[in-house]
Amino acid sequence: MDTVIVLFNRDLRVHDHPALASACERARAVIPLFVLDETVPAGRRRGFLLQCLADLRANLRARDGELFVRRGDVVTEAMRLACRTGAEAIFASADVTLLAGRRQQRLSRERIAYQLFPGATVVPPGTLKPSGGGDHYRVFTPYWRAWSRHERRSVLAPPRHVPTPPDLAAGRLPTPARPEPMPGGESAARDRARQWIHRALPGYADGHDDLAGDHTSRLSPYLRFGCLSPLELALLAAGGQDFVRQLCWRDFYHQVTHAFPAINRTDYRPRGHRWRDDETALQAWRAGMTGLPIVDAGMRQLLTEGWMHNRARLIVAAYLVKLLKIDWRAGARHFFDHLLDGDVANNSGNWQWVAGTGNDTRPNRAFNPLRQAKRFDPAGEYVRRHVPELADLPTTHIHQPWRLPAPPGDYPRPII
């Protein structure tokens, strides 16, 4: 094979990249390509994405290669580059979203060989099927059992040499408008993964729900952009079953989305909910001004860091859908706009789980935010960190805000 385009999307790495590895083995010339499609909203992730792309370009150049950047429609630009270079094939990592599916269908109809490779998950979506029939697992526990037993593919080493054409313009990569609290890119991801596994993985099972302790890995933004191979991470963390189980949850929602691509728009299991239309309450929730400190702390962490502790995500989501009775889609959109790890499959799957329209076997599950606060932020440290107006309040008032004679500063009384 003479020339192959490797179309990058959510797989911004050189380690364990099956599409890139295969192209470097089979082709005389390889063209790594990323297309910046401005019509696809990136929200706060844009700056992080640009850092990931800059790091990917550096890693490819270190292997005598290049990352070619183009702007516009992904399929149009890929085919334009294929026509110009005489590329015989396009290799890409398979994805599960509705948008990705449409792109994949369009490319498959073009007059060029088009091949999809695994790499976005530990186990490729659609690989595991329930023994009782059906195209995917609807409940997590049996999926976890099947996933744990499934034989893994081998982790691939990065290519030593990426033979890119010397006479092709690389294309300009924009500079991020502002630095993010977390640096983007495979190099930062691998450093963080190694350090966290060595330092914190042994205590993850006991500490991952501690809001103030913050013992989570914060690797989710890197997984979202494929800066880390989820398969390699699962193998590196093999001694920490509770953490590996979280990677399985990620795979679980990807296989659900593979079977149900409209997961971010349509109830997976319609329950006949009648949602309230309350823009004032929704805006208070978005701004972290509901008057319920544990909810406001989570929402302000999101606005400040582009990330939120997983336990806090459950608390704020349950508050919106169970107490305010506002449609889960409004919450999912806000998360998707602001989260560095905003991912259609996991974001929408988790929101539907909380709303009772998704894969939870107990759709009417109660979720009391005050009990959650007392259990997972007993001293109020997480709240004080993210809601500075309450820094001098005793913990009893943080956990029982309605007892305050007057909230400090501009902090509101509880809206419910």
CORKA-V396712 format. One line per field, one symbol per residue. phi: phi as a letter, one per 20 degrees, with the letter a starting at -180 (. if undefined). psi: psi as a letter, one per 30 degrees, with the letter a starting at -180 (. if undefined). A space follows every 50 residues. Layout:
phi: ???
psi: ???
This chain:
phi: .eccedeebdbebdfldgfffffffddfccdfccdeeffefdlffgffgf ffffffgfffffdmdbdedcdpffffffffffffemfebcdbefcdffff ffffffffefebfccdcfqfcfdggnfecffeooeaeecfgffgffffef fefffeffffbdeeffddffnedfegfbfegdfepfffffffffffffed ggefgedfefffflefflefffffemfdffffffffegfdffffffffgf fgfffffgecfefeccgfcgdmfdeedcfffffffgemcendgfffffff fgfedmbbggffgfffffgfeedemeggffffffgffdffegcgffffff ffgffnddeffcfdgebeffffffedbfemfffffdcfgdgeefffffec ffeffbfflefefgfc
psi: kdkkkjjkdhhilfkhjeeeeeefeflekkjkkkjjjffjkfbffeeeee eeeeeeeeeeefggakjkklkakeeeeeeeeeeefgkflkklkklfleee eeeeeeefflikkkkkllfflekkkfekkkfgllflkfkeeeeeeeeefk kklkkklkkfkjilkfgkkekkjlkkekklfkklleeeeeeeeeeeeeef efgeeffffjeeeiglfhfeeeeeggfkkeeeeeeegffieeeeeeeeee eefefeeefifgffekkejkggkjlkjieeeeeeeefhhffjeeeeeeee eeeefglkkeeeeeeeeeeeeeefhkkfeeeeeeeeefkfgjkeeeeeee eeeefggbgkfifgkkjjeeeeeeefhefgeeeeefiffgegkleeeefi fffkekkkbgkllkf.
